[in-house]
């Protein structure tokens, strides 16, 4: 949640001068953070936010763009609420503001998605929509396997409008319903990075990218370490299995072992954890890795053939199932 707070703090301080973009942002903030209420026969707008800076930004925009006064109500943390909530409420001329921001249509009916003029806006307006939606109900998780930039939506129509805005920005977002709640999610790391930059969270994007790079480097290092460790364990088990087979080969062949094969076998028994290359260096004269492997292979095949002739267990008879799989 620390990243989410950082993004919202940066977006709340982001300067927007274009009026159409400010209006698109306000429309999105009201749509994704609040709702329309009828109190004593009057339309009242309420927007509940988790950032005091975002609430202040919304109040200022409402006053500057539409000339309406608003009040701020702070709901202190307690019970299921872990953090304070900030409710921006417009009571006087709430219906007028609802029409101006696209929460109500020309006939006074609630609009389920975003206002048509916002949906049909350009790229700058699409950025503003995402900025407002994130300030209202967005979250950003730490980079990793389950990283995501997510916005909780008031309904499927608003979710589809947000997906369309992302498409205009060249970002692939998906709408999904989880336990009855509509959400729009961006999971690709590059797409998250691009979207953060487009909406104005440049500093947080850099911090997020740095954490992402560190995690990827650490993940690569862990995978390589695990791979090397697995290879070492496999090599060690293979050496143990070869040693056990050589020992059985000596029992089968007794004095019939050719001297050059005996030398390779004795090296294997004397250095059970050594690699074939290391065994070759210990030989006198030194042998190549392939030469050592070939001699041990011929020793074992000769012993297995002799065991078959005698009708006795071969060199693999005493190996456990996990060593036989090597």
Steps between C-alpha positions, in 0.01 A plus 500: 500500500797732538537519122132580460528788745810630320324496163192678636711761676691573178185508286328733747783748446514459121428826318238498224424823313269381224136546601366197313753278677412641841132438430570143386698438818223639724240295315705183551570574866131553573396192303755262656499634856148597575139500409178693485272514801154643545480682833178687584410498132830651393782341299816482706840397364741316725853387409687285751879502468788352699736792435463844658704652217269343241195634684650848504576475126142397425349783708720758330411370153126507578528859618724617214319326214136504610482761775342267753588490868570168668561376851757253627404236755776294660401145601754384754647152491333240717341158481552359152649827380876504543550854370317830504260569214423840351151569367449793264132597504311743278154573636397834347453472125607138512267417210655776290851364564381146422374615159816700431730208579296236320365318803148583375388524138290777347181333625629471853567126483816353660781420256651160572828547316691818425358808330495478115721805464757337728487164321543664159785725617857488377815349646544777757146446625561125519804567720285723719234230531757248621653755736160575653401132519824407675471786748147382574540126530835381366777285640852399395671188632870430533671375184528123483306199386163644609564868419195698392362848458132474583194725519178396674200609291141588595365276224578317175420806285758714681750213478456471123541877463826482695623211285423711192696793643798271559477378140527860376821526702643184342462301823324165526268487800251230587163525669399223737248438775627371833244407765243731348738795466612627159870573463730614222849350524831560323751221572777534243802673653576715195133600471487601869815707456362671188167576669664650809700729274196603296290596802781704658652271768851533358694491827308203638541324165877531531492354852268220381729424205803489730329247728390303196856486366638391839239227530569373147876491566445321830258255336749425222779450753281266706403298193864465395604408853225239522598366158868476596413342834279241331775420250755461779269269694431297188871472418579393855230234496620376161855470638372303800305269271803449275716422804256237622488337156882501470527333840257229387692465171821424689314234699368338181822511298744448787847450344369515143488884490733648235759728659395822319136440599602419857688830527192698392277301737732548797507876435120498504492313833769716657332827400126433502396868493746607229394583146628302200724792407653500850555123480684544171736751661571255784592218261864416423553594227211753492197404292227696331147508640375287210781245548410451867128473419572248224717277722244497783223428250696203355577372852129500588385348172764224530387424856131498401572260214695270733220514761248393236719203406532397864132563577575738788381858574661763275656836596159675537358239738589686818393850392198676653214608265599872513857414393375275221309798352823694437 
